[in-house]
Amino acid sequence: MKIKVGVIFGGESVEHEVSIISAIQAMNKMDQEKYDIIPIYITKNREWYTGEMLKDIEVYSDLSLIKKYGKNVVLYCNNGSYVLQNKRFPRNVVTDIDIAFPIVHGTNVEDGVLQGYLQSIGIPFVGGDVYASVVGQDKVFMKDIFEKDELPMTKYIWFYDCDYKNDPDAVLAKTKKLKYPLIVKPATTGSSVGIKVADNVDELKEAIDDAMQYDKKILIEEVVSNLKEVNISVVGNYEYQKVSEIEEVISSEKFLTYAEKYIGGGKKLKGGYKTPVKASSKGMASSNRKLPADITQKLRKEVEDIAIKAFKALGSAGVCRIDFLIDEKAKKVYINEINSIPGSLSFYLWEAKGVRYSDLLDDLINIGVKDYKKRISKTHSFNTNILKGFAANGFKGMKGMKGKLR
């Protein structure tokens, strides 16, 4: 019997479209001999839809078609089964699923919100739990944990938007301990959204204003000199981890922009290649890169070791991509951030190591099942009769509360 995999994507996020690309790539590569693949698309206004048409990227050019022909559903637990039920009349069960596979990016979906819902209804799912998802999305939480584990990072400060609005001079004074150029980031977005580099205080103010459009928490970091940017993927959970090939990111800007990540358009590179993918669904595979990265064996080992330490420190699971900054002159490695559900699931980094995308997806589903079994093996509740005694005696002391409870 096939395993019914509900692939969840979209959501109210600035990375909504990126999620669609990543999910369709994955659904097209899942082994249809093993899995019934059920697309579950979350619109930008948080409505859930399912239907075979959602596997076709062309559908998303006209969202009215989804509302017209897709089934508007809710996911919940019904007598031990996880069902998608029609929200419209007749409110029948459309299908059931065995495991959820979130392929989502950004706030409201990748950041623990969706994972919390899945965990609360008890369904097995692929990827990190609520805790790992939260710290994997919030760059400030992430850096606090990295700092505790003594992982190498650039100098940084952070603040809330209200702090800057109330006293911008106090916040700007904090930045004086940092050395220009500085990079300004919204703390919880991804895909380089809202990120700018500042070479002076006027550009810094402009970058802060832009970042505050996307988040209440803002991060400012020093830019690494003589920069080489490399990425690596890690697959596993808290018990075991394995690493992918390392890529060197090629950017014409001071950092890899949203357009370079997802629109692409670069040429084949000397000493590397650009992974060929269908033009309508390239995702992160469209970025210019050298694969493998042009780094020494010593630096390669350092990146691999730090990546595994970071993955474990955050309690990550499934597939992650971890981004690094290297000062080529000083031969110094800095960890930048983790992407708990990376664009394109970083399949191209695994293909470069001889792992087929379909096999990677198999591995992720198996990890999700194993993590679910471990989770339900733990004690999360007690059978007690304290409410029985409370029903008999507890309400006596509440007689005087009648007026207060109204």
SEROFI-450869 format. One record per residue (C-alpha): x, y negated, z; residue number from 1; residue in three letters. Coordinates in Angstrom, 3 decimals, always signed. Layout:
> X / Y / Z / NUM / ALA;
...
//
This chain:
> +0.000 / +0.000 / +0.000 / 1 / MET;
> +1.290 / -3.456 / -0.911 / 2 / LYS;
> +2.055 / -6.064 / +1.739 / 3 / ILE;
> -0.156 / -9.133 / +1.383 / 4 / LYS;
> +2.097 / -12.192 / +1.567 / 5 / VAL;
> +0.434 / -15.578 / +1.987 / 6 / GLY;
> +2.833 / -18.191 / +0.585 / 7 / VAL;
> +2.014 / -21.531 / +2.239 / 8 / ILE;
> +3.223 / -24.745 / +0.589 / 9 / PHE;
> +2.467 / -28.434 / +0.074 / 10 / GLY;
> +1.171 / -30.413 / +3.055 / 11 / GLY;
> +1.119 / -34.032 / +4.168 / 12 / GLU;
> +4.804 / -34.736 / +3.612 / 13 / SER;
> +6.966 / -36.977 / +1.449 / 14 / VAL;
> +8.494 / -33.701 / +0.222 / 15 / GLU;
> +5.124 / -32.337 / -0.925 / 16 / HIS;
> +6.097 / -31.950 / -4.590 / 17 / GLU;
> +9.447 / -30.376 / -3.713 / 18 / VAL;
> +7.591 / -27.750 / -1.682 / 19 / SER;
> +5.401 / -26.910 / -4.683 / 20 / ILE;
> +8.482 / -26.333 / -6.841 / 21 / ILE;
> +10.202 / -24.178 / -4.204 / 22 / SER;
> +7.072 / -22.066 / -3.614 / 23 / ALA;
> +6.356 / -21.423 / -7.288 / 24 / ILE;
> +9.986 / -20.416 / -7.851 / 25 / GLN;
> +9.706 / -17.910 / -4.995 / 26 / ALA;
> +6.305 / -16.504 / -6.006 / 27 / MET;
> +7.617 / -15.871 / -9.521 / 28 / ASN;
> +10.548 / -13.891 / -8.100 / 29 / LYS;
> +8.756 / -11.770 / -5.470 / 30 / MET;
> +8.599 / -8.052 / -6.245 / 31 / ASP;
> +5.023 / -7.494 / -7.412 / 32 / GLN;
> +5.443 / -3.753 / -6.922 / 33 / GLU;
> +5.820 / -4.370 / -3.178 / 34 / LYS;
> +3.714 / -7.467 / -2.550 / 35 / TYR;
> +0.323 / -8.957 / -3.267 / 36 / ASP;
> +1.214 / -12.634 / -3.485 / 37 / ILE;
> -1.486 / -14.997 / -2.261 / 38 / ILE;
> -0.779 / -18.719 / -2.801 / 39 / PRO;
> -2.028 / -21.046 / -0.057 / 40 / ILE;
> -1.702 / -24.695 / -1.054 / 41 / TYR;
> -2.132 / -27.492 / +1.496 / 42 / ILE;
> -3.121 / -30.809 / -0.112 / 43 / THR;
> -1.787 / -34.159 / +1.028 / 44 / LYS;
> -5.003 / -34.658 / +3.004 / 45 / ASN;
> -4.503 / -31.290 / +4.752 / 46 / ARG;
> -7.121 / -29.224 / +2.939 / 47 / GLU;
> -6.148 / -25.573 / +2.321 / 48 / TRP;
> -6.789 / -23.899 / -1.058 / 49 / TYR;
> -6.144 / -20.485 / -2.521 / 50 / THR;
> -6.487 / -18.967 / -5.996 / 51 / GLY;
> -4.342 / -17.366 / -8.700 / 52 / GLU;
> -4.210 / -20.639 / -10.623 / 53 / MET;
> -2.004 / -22.084 / -7.867 / 54 / LEU;
> +0.935 / -20.005 / -9.138 / 55 / LYS;
> +1.094 / -22.183 / -12.277 / 56 / ASP;
> +3.026 / -25.431 / -11.843 / 57 / ILE;
> +1.088 / -27.082 / -14.675 / 58 / GLU;
> -2.051 / -27.066 / -12.497 / 59 / VAL;
> -0.546 / -29.685 / -10.176 / 60 / TYR;
> -0.565 / -32.337 / -12.885 / 61 / SER;
> -4.338 / -32.596 / -12.345 / 62 / ASP;
> -5.297 / -31.992 / -8.707 / 63 / LEU;
> -9.005 / -32.265 / -9.532 / 64 / SER;
> -8.726 / -28.833 / -11.162 / 65 / LEU;
> -7.625 / -27.327 / -7.848 / 66 / ILE;
> -10.614 / -28.773 / -6.027 / 67 / LYS;
> -12.930 / -27.635 / -8.813 / 68 / LYS;
> -11.686 / -24.072 / -9.350 / 69 / TYR;
> -9.675 / -23.214 / -6.219 / 70 / GLY;
> -11.238 / -21.887 / -3.035 / 71 / LYS;
> -11.165 / -24.292 / -0.079 / 72 / ASN;
> -10.298 / -22.051 / +2.891 / 73 / VAL;
> -9.315 / -21.790 / +6.535 / 74 / VAL;
> -6.873 / -19.257 / +7.967 / 75 / LEU;
> -7.750 / -17.589 / +11.264 / 76 / TYR;
> -7.629 / -14.296 / +13.151 / 77 / CYS;
> -10.754 / -12.153 / +12.833 / 78 / ASN;
> -10.752 / -8.924 / +14.896 / 79 / ASN;
> -7.008 / -8.453 / +14.440 / 80 / GLY;
> -7.004 / -9.372 / +10.737 / 81 / SER;
> -5.718 / -12.672 / +9.369 / 82 / TYR;
> -8.292 / -13.927 / +6.911 / 83 / VAL;
> -8.786 / -16.786 / +4.498 / 84 / LEU;
> -12.449 / -17.768 / +4.733 / 85 / GLN;
> -14.331 / -20.048 / +2.369 / 86 / ASN;
> -15.151 / -23.435 / +3.905 / 87 / LYS;
> -17.929 / -23.927 / +1.371 / 88 / ARG;
> -21.174 / -21.982 / +1.166 / 89 / PHE;
> -21.266 / -19.014 / +1.137 / 90 / PRO;
> -18.681 / -18.886 / +3.946 / 91 / ARG;
> -17.386 / -15.458 / +3.011 / 92 / ASN;
> -13.891 / -14.025 / +3.528 / 93 / VAL;
> -11.865 / -14.567 / +0.356 / 94 / VAL;
> -8.992 / -12.262 / +1.325 / 95 / THR;
> -6.798 / -11.257 / +4.222 / 96 / ASP;
> -3.006 / -11.503 / +4.526 / 97 / ILE;
> -0.435 / -9.472 / +6.427 / 98 / ASP;
> +2.306 / -12.069 / +6.764 / 99 / ILE;
> +2.611 / -15.812 / +6.139 / 100 / ALA;
> +5.594 / -17.181 / +4.215 / 101 / PHE;
> +5.862 / -20.967 / +4.732 / 102 / PRO;
> +7.819 / -22.592 / +1.912 / 103 / ILE;
> +7.310 / -26.131 / +3.110 / 104 / VAL;
> +9.515 / -29.172 / +3.472 / 105 / HIS;
> +9.360 / -32.187 / +5.744 / 106 / GLY;
> +7.166 / -33.624 / +8.456 / 107 / THR;
> +3.832 / -32.066 / +9.423 / 108 / ASN;
> +4.794 / -28.676 / +7.962 / 109 / VAL;
> +8.489 / -27.763 / +8.323 / 110 / GLU;
> +8.857 / -29.457 / +11.701 / 111 / ASP;
> +7.065 / -26.911 / +13.911 / 112 / GLY;
> +3.507 / -28.166 / +13.323 / 113 / VAL;
> +2.598 / -25.365 / +10.891 / 114 / LEU;
> +4.705 / -22.799 / +12.752 / 115 / GLN;
> +2.846 / -23.632 / +15.968 / 116 / GLY;
> -0.493 / -22.947 / +14.293 / 117 / TYR;
> +0.700 / -19.649 / +12.834 / 118 / LEU;
> +2.130 / -18.581 / +16.175 / 119 / GLN;
> -1.050 / -19.568 / +18.033 / 120 / SER;
> -3.259 / -17.328 / +15.876 / 121 / ILE;
> -0.673 / -14.551 / +16.166 / 122 / GLY;
> +0.153 / -13.909 / +12.520 / 123 / ILE;
> +3.629 / -12.672 / +11.527 / 124 / PRO;
> +5.494 / -15.326 / +9.555 / 125 / PHE;
> +8.818 / -15.879 / +7.826 / 126 / VAL;
> +11.346 / -18.348 / +9.204 / 127 / GLY;
> +12.170 / -20.046 / +12.483 / 128 / GLY;
> +9.752 / -20.333 / +15.389 / 129 / ASP;
> +8.343 / -23.596 / +16.753 / 130 / VAL;
> +11.477 / -24.515 / +18.712 / 131 / TYR;
> +13.900 / -23.889 / +15.855 / 132 / ALA;
> +11.630 / -25.758 / +13.443 / 133 / SER;
> +11.398 / -28.831 / +15.678 / 134 / VAL;
> +15.148 / -29.204 / +16.269 / 135 / VAL;
> +15.881 / -28.273 / +12.663 / 136 / GLY;
> +13.794 / -31.199 / +11.433 / 137 / GLN;
> +14.732 / -33.882 / +13.960 / 138 / ASP;
> +18.302 / -34.998 / +13.250 / 139 / LYS;
> +18.646 / -36.559 / +16.710 / 140 / VAL;
> +17.599 / -33.416 / +18.601 / 141 / PHE;
> +19.843 / -31.461 / +16.253 / 142 / MET;
> +22.890 / -33.619 / +16.959 / 143 / LYS;
> +22.303 / -33.437 / +20.709 / 144 / ASP;
> +22.481 / -29.642 / +20.495 / 145 / ILE;
> +25.494 / -29.687 / +18.178 / 146 / PHE;
> +27.265 / -32.053 / +20.581 / 147 / GLU;
> +26.555 / -29.713 / +23.515 / 148 / LYS;
> +28.121 / -26.859 / +21.523 / 149 / ASP;
> +31.110 / -29.083 / +20.640 / 150 / GLU;
> +30.571 / -28.874 / +16.886 / 151 / LEU;
> +32.467 / -31.566 / +14.923 / 152 / PRO;
> +30.295 / -34.531 / +13.895 / 153 / MET;
> +30.715 / -38.117 / +12.760 / 154 / THR;
> +30.030 / -40.952 / +15.248 / 155 / LYS;
> +26.383 / -42.032 / +15.400 / 156 / TYR;
> +23.711 / -43.954 / +17.259 / 157 / ILE;
> +19.915 / -43.688 / +17.164 / 158 / TRP;
> +16.935 / -45.784 / +18.236 / 159 / PHE;
> +13.145 / -46.075 / +17.977 / 160 / TYR;
> +11.525 / -48.484 / +15.522 / 161 / ASP;
> +9.877 / -50.345 / +18.436 / 162 / CYS;
> +13.322 / -50.972 / +19.984 / 163 / ASP;
> +14.468 / -52.645 / +16.778 / 164 / TYR;
> +11.266 / -54.639 / +16.347 / 165 / LYS;
> +11.415 / -55.878 / +19.952 / 166 / ASN;
> +15.133 / -56.669 / +20.056 / 167 / ASP;
> +16.991 / -56.196 / +16.757 / 168 / PRO;
> +20.132 / -57.889 / +18.079 / 169 / ASP;
> +20.477 / -55.287 / +20.860 / 170 / ALA;
> +20.264 / -52.449 / +18.344 / 171 / VAL;
> +22.706 / -54.119 / +15.958 / 172 / LEU;
> +25.101 / -54.611 / +18.877 / 173 / ALA;
> +25.147 / -50.833 / +19.367 / 174 / LYS;
> +26.300 / -50.375 / +15.779 / 175 / THR;
> +29.457 / -52.412 / +16.485 / 176 / LYS;
> +31.091 / -49.297 / +17.920 / 177 / LYS;
> +30.694 / -47.699 / +14.492 / 178 / LEU;
> +32.885 / -48.400 / +11.477 / 179 / LYS;
> +31.449 / -49.464 / +8.093 / 180 / TYR;
> +30.297 / -48.100 / +5.733 / 181 / PRO;
> +27.295 / -46.715 / +7.636 / 182 / LEU;
> +24.519 / -44.423 / +6.494 / 183 / ILE;
> +20.974 / -45.010 / +7.768 / 184 / VAL;
> +18.479 / -42.147 / +7.936 / 185 / LYS;
> +14.920 / -41.549 / +9.123 / 186 / PRO;
> +15.416 / -38.848 / +11.776 / 187 / ALA;
> +12.799 / -36.366 / +10.573 / 188 / THR;
> +12.608 / -36.618 / +6.783 / 189 / THR;
> +14.525 / -34.540 / +4.259 / 190 / GLY;
> +15.436 / -34.557 / +0.560 / 191 / SER;
> +17.373 / -37.829 / +1.080 / 192 / SER;
> +14.102 / -39.775 / +1.408 / 193 / VAL;
> +14.556 / -43.180 / +3.080 / 194 / GLY;
> +18.354 / -42.903 / +3.262 / 195 / ILE;
> +20.661 / -45.788 / +2.379 / 196 / LYS;
> +24.357 / -46.654 / +2.776 / 197 / VAL;
> +25.288 / -50.080 / +4.176 / 198 / ALA;
> +28.646 / -51.830 / +3.710 / 199 / ASP;
> +27.801 / -54.850 / +5.857 / 200 / ASN;
> +25.275 / -56.111 / +8.407 / 201 / VAL;
> +22.864 / -57.551 / +5.810 / 202 / ASP;
> +22.698 / -54.245 / +3.963 / 203 / GLU;
> +22.321 / -52.487 / +7.324 / 204 / LEU;
> +19.240 / -54.565 / +8.182 / 205 / LYS;
> +17.725 / -53.788 / +4.783 / 206 / GLU;
> +18.428 / -50.071 / +5.204 / 207 / ALA;
> +16.858 / -50.033 / +8.688 / 208 / ILE;
> +13.709 / -51.741 / +7.386 / 209 / ASP;
> +13.453 / -49.136 / +4.635 / 210 / ASP;
> +14.016 / -46.179 / +6.968 / 211 / ALA;
> +11.353 / -47.422 / +9.388 / 212 / MET;
> +8.743 / -46.988 / +6.656 / 213 / GLN;
> +9.197 / -43.224 / +6.999 / 214 / TYR;
> +9.892 / -42.571 / +10.670 / 215 / ASP;
> +9.733 / -43.992 / +14.195 / 216 / LYS;
> +13.199 / -42.659 / +15.039 / 217 / LYS;
> +16.226 / -43.945 / +13.098 / 218 / ILE;
> +19.757 / -42.527 / +12.916 / 219 / LEU;
> +22.882 / -44.460 / +11.905 / 220 / ILE;
> +26.152 / -42.622 / +11.227 / 221 / GLU;
> +29.628 / -43.417 / +10.011 / 222 / GLU;
> +30.326 / -42.452 / +6.417 / 223 / VAL;
> +33.188 / -39.971 / +6.036 / 224 / VAL;
> +36.238 / -41.284 / +4.195 / 225 / SER;
> +37.623 / -39.379 / +1.185 / 226 / ASN;
> +34.334 / -37.494 / +1.136 / 227 / LEU;
> +33.744 / -34.055 / -0.281 / 228 / LYS;
> +30.241 / -32.727 / +0.429 / 229 / GLU;
> +29.709 / -28.964 / +0.654 / 230 / VAL;
> +26.730 / -26.785 / +1.536 / 231 / ASN;
> +26.363 / -23.205 / +2.708 / 232 / ILE;
> +23.333 / -21.026 / +3.384 / 233 / SER;
> +22.849 / -18.709 / +6.354 / 234 / VAL;
> +20.351 / -15.821 / +6.525 / 235 / VAL;
> +19.440 / -13.941 / +9.688 / 236 / GLY;
> +18.146 / -14.579 / +13.191 / 237 / ASN;
> +19.648 / -14.865 / +16.686 / 238 / TYR;
> +20.993 / -11.278 / +16.523 / 239 / GLU;
> +22.847 / -11.324 / +13.207 / 240 / TYR;
> +23.841 / -13.803 / +10.515 / 241 / GLN;
> +25.368 / -13.663 / +7.060 / 242 / LYS;
> +26.649 / -16.511 / +4.880 / 243 / VAL;
> +26.306 / -17.361 / +1.205 / 244 / SER;
> +28.769 / -18.813 / -1.251 / 245 / GLU;
> +29.737 / -22.445 / -0.587 / 246 / ILE;
> +28.811 / -25.136 / -3.110 / 247 / GLU;
> +30.467 / -28.482 / -3.667 / 248 / GLU;
> +27.899 / -31.190 / -4.335 / 249 / VAL;
> +28.696 / -33.624 / -7.132 / 250 / ILE;
> +27.042 / -37.029 / -6.823 / 251 / SER;
> +27.405 / -40.264 / -8.738 / 252 / SER;
> +26.132 / -42.092 / -5.643 / 253 / GLU;
> +27.484 / -42.441 / -2.086 / 254 / LYS;
> +25.286 / -39.516 / -1.080 / 255 / PHE;
> +23.195 / -36.941 / -2.950 / 256 / LEU;
> +19.953 / -38.737 / -3.807 / 257 / THR;
> +16.419 / -37.359 / -4.186 / 258 / TYR;
> +16.622 / -37.806 / -7.969 / 259 / ALA;
> +19.945 / -35.957 / -8.210 / 260 / GLU;
> +18.601 / -33.117 / -6.059 / 261 / LYS;
> +15.348 / -32.524 / -7.894 / 262 / TYR;
> +15.457 / -34.248 / -11.281 / 263 / ILE;
> +19.012 / -33.385 / -12.263 / 264 / GLY;
> +20.271 / -34.095 / -15.737 / 265 / GLY;
> +24.007 / -33.611 / -15.245 / 266 / GLY;
> +26.327 / -31.668 / -17.509 / 267 / LYS;
> +28.060 / -28.385 / -16.940 / 268 / LYS;
> +31.047 / -28.938 / -14.665 / 269 / LEU;
> +34.620 / -27.837 / -15.108 / 270 / LYS;
> +35.367 / -25.116 / -12.561 / 271 / GLY;
> +31.708 / -24.567 / -11.720 / 272 / GLY;
> +28.224 / -24.351 / -13.172 / 273 / TYR;
> +24.728 / -25.651 / -12.844 / 274 / LYS;
> +22.248 / -22.854 / -12.172 / 275 / THR;
> +19.867 / -22.538 / -15.139 / 276 / PRO;
> +16.206 / -22.566 / -14.115 / 277 / VAL;
> +12.998 / -23.251 / -16.032 / 278 / LYS;
> +12.884 / -27.020 / -16.564 / 279 / ALA;
> +9.459 / -27.447 / -14.978 / 280 / SER;
> +10.554 / -25.830 / -11.712 / 281 / SER;
> +14.242 / -26.522 / -11.137 / 282 / LYS;
> +14.134 / -27.786 / -7.576 / 283 / GLY;
> +17.503 / -27.966 / -5.825 / 284 / MET;
> +18.958 / -25.761 / -8.557 / 285 / ALA;
> +18.954 / -28.822 / -10.838 / 286 / SER;
> +21.640 / -30.609 / -8.807 / 287 / SER;
> +25.179 / -30.974 / -10.118 / 288 / ASN;
> +27.531 / -28.706 / -8.217 / 289 / ARG;
> +30.746 / -26.718 / -8.272 / 290 / LYS;
> +30.018 / -23.176 / -7.258 / 291 / LEU;
> +32.140 / -21.957 / -5.578 / 292 / PRO;
> +33.401 / -25.136 / -3.949 / 293 / ALA;
> +36.957 / -26.234 / -4.628 / 294 / ASP;
> +38.271 / -25.951 / -1.049 / 295 / ILE;
> +41.081 / -24.071 / +0.648 / 296 / THR;
> +40.552 / -20.712 / +2.287 / 297 / GLN;
> +41.186 / -22.312 / +5.665 / 298 / LYS;
> +38.442 / -24.911 / +5.158 / 299 / LEU;
> +36.128 / -22.226 / +3.774 / 300 / ARG;
> +36.555 / -20.140 / +6.926 / 301 / LYS;
> +35.988 / -23.207 / +9.107 / 302 / GLU;
> +32.745 / -24.073 / +7.282 / 303 / VAL;
> +31.498 / -20.474 / +7.598 / 304 / GLU;
> +32.299 / -20.268 / +11.318 / 305 / ASP;
> +30.691 / -23.629 / +12.159 / 306 / ILE;
> +27.615 / -22.738 / +10.068 / 307 / ALA;
> +27.016 / -19.550 / +12.057 / 308 / ILE;
> +27.538 / -21.359 / +15.374 / 309 / LYS;
> +25.050 / -24.070 / +14.344 / 310 / ALA;
> +22.489 / -21.505 / +13.157 / 311 / PHE;
> +22.652 / -19.677 / +16.494 / 312 / LYS;
> +22.712 / -22.870 / +18.572 / 313 / ALA;
> +19.410 / -23.999 / +17.048 / 314 / LEU;
> +17.802 / -20.558 / +17.300 / 315 / GLY;
> +17.272 / -20.531 / +13.531 / 316 / SER;
> +15.756 / -17.655 / +11.560 / 317 / ALA;
> +15.111 / -16.756 / +7.931 / 318 / GLY;
> +17.136 / -18.773 / +5.441 / 319 / VAL;
> +18.718 / -22.146 / +6.184 / 320 / CYS;
> +21.087 / -24.428 / +4.339 / 321 / ARG;
> +23.725 / -26.248 / +6.373 / 322 / ILE;
> +25.371 / -29.326 / +4.905 / 323 / ASP;
> +28.953 / -30.361 / +5.652 / 324 / PHE;
> +31.112 / -33.428 / +5.078 / 325 / LEU;
> +34.845 / -32.979 / +4.503 / 326 / ILE;
> +37.494 / -35.686 / +4.726 / 327 / ASP;
> +39.779 / -34.380 / +1.972 / 328 / GLU;
> +42.764 / -36.433 / +3.058 / 329 / LYS;
> +42.578 / -35.503 / +6.744 / 330 / ALA;
> +41.336 / -31.946 / +5.971 / 331 / LYS;
> +38.659 / -32.514 / +8.605 / 332 / LYS;
> +35.256 / -30.779 / +8.534 / 333 / VAL;
> +32.104 / -32.390 / +9.969 / 334 / TYR;
> +28.715 / -30.721 / +10.223 / 335 / ILE;
> +26.017 / -32.970 / +8.787 / 336 / ASN;
> +22.640 / -31.249 / +9.221 / 337 / GLU;
> +20.646 / -28.055 / +8.882 / 338 / ILE;
> +17.718 / -27.561 / +6.516 / 339 / ASN;
> +15.506 / -24.950 / +8.165 / 340 / SER;
> +13.526 / -24.290 / +4.953 / 341 / ILE;
> +15.855 / -25.516 / +2.202 / 342 / PRO;
> +14.794 / -26.616 / -1.253 / 343 / GLY;
> +14.571 / -23.617 / -3.598 / 344 / SER;
> +15.351 / -21.521 / -0.484 / 345 / LEU;
> +18.992 / -21.948 / -1.583 / 346 / SER;
> +18.632 / -18.889 / -3.815 / 347 / PHE;
> +21.375 / -20.157 / -6.153 / 348 / TYR;
> +23.943 / -19.970 / -3.319 / 349 / LEU;
> +23.077 / -16.305 / -2.822 / 350 / TRP;
> +22.992 / -15.468 / -6.525 / 351 / GLU;
> +26.567 / -16.798 / -6.691 / 352 / ALA;
> +27.449 / -14.099 / -4.173 / 353 / LYS;
> +25.704 / -11.367 / -6.166 / 354 / GLY;
> +22.385 / -11.359 / -4.270 / 355 / VAL;
> +19.306 / -11.383 / -6.510 / 356 / ARG;
> +16.553 / -13.818 / -5.547 / 357 / TYR;
> +14.010 / -10.998 / -5.260 / 358 / SER;
> +16.317 / -9.187 / -2.812 / 359 / ASP;
> +16.783 / -12.374 / -0.789 / 360 / LEU;
> +12.989 / -12.739 / -0.513 / 361 / LEU;
> +12.719 / -9.084 / +0.586 / 362 / ASP;
> +15.285 / -9.741 / +3.292 / 363 / ASP;
> +13.431 / -12.821 / +4.554 / 364 / LEU;
> +10.107 / -10.970 / +4.772 / 365 / ILE;
> +11.779 / -8.102 / +6.647 / 366 / ASN;
> +13.360 / -10.553 / +9.112 / 367 / ILE;
> +9.927 / -12.142 / +9.635 / 368 / GLY;
> +8.385 / -8.746 / +10.450 / 369 / VAL;
> +11.220 / -7.844 / +12.847 / 370 / LYS;
> +11.001 / -11.204 / +14.633 / 371 / ASP;
> +7.235 / -10.758 / +14.993 / 372 / TYR;
> +7.709 / -7.329 / +16.586 / 373 / LYS;
> +10.241 / -8.759 / +19.029 / 374 / LYS;
> +7.941 / -11.670 / +19.842 / 375 / ARG;
> +4.926 / -9.477 / +20.665 / 376 / ILE;
> +7.102 / -7.110 / +22.717 / 377 / SER;
> +7.631 / -9.870 / +25.290 / 378 / LYS;
> +5.172 / -10.595 / +28.091 / 379 / THR;
> +3.230 / -13.802 / +27.487 / 380 / HIS;
> +0.237 / -13.389 / +29.833 / 381 / SER;
> -0.846 / -11.638 / +33.026 / 382 / PHE;
> -4.040 / -9.764 / +33.859 / 383 / ASN;
> -5.286 / -11.453 / +37.027 / 384 / THR;
> -8.602 / -11.919 / +38.809 / 385 / ASN;
> -8.025 / -15.392 / +40.272 / 386 / ILE;
> -10.985 / -16.845 / +38.362 / 387 / LEU;
> -13.309 / -14.316 / +40.004 / 388 / LYS;
> -12.466 / -15.713 / +43.431 / 389 / GLY;
> -12.607 / -19.243 / +42.067 / 390 / PHE;
> -16.111 / -18.682 / +40.712 / 391 / ALA;
> -17.293 / -17.569 / +44.153 / 392 / ALA;
> -15.588 / -20.273 / +46.225 / 393 / ASN;
> -13.799 / -22.778 / +44.068 / 394 / GLY;
> -16.750 / -24.881 / +42.964 / 395 / PHE;
> -17.836 / -25.590 / +46.571 / 396 / LYS;
> -15.090 / -28.137 / +46.847 / 397 / GLY;
> -16.191 / -29.799 / +43.628 / 398 / MET;
> -19.639 / -30.919 / +44.791 / 399 / LYS;
> -18.354 / -34.378 / +45.539 / 400 / GLY;
> -16.836 / -34.599 / +42.082 / 401 / MET;
> -20.146 / -34.603 / +40.183 / 402 / LYS;
> -20.238 / -38.315 / +39.609 / 403 / GLY;
> -16.525 / -38.508 / +38.822 / 404 / LYS;
> -16.709 / -35.822 / +36.132 / 405 / LEU;
> -19.318 / -37.720 / +34.112 / 406 / ARG;
//
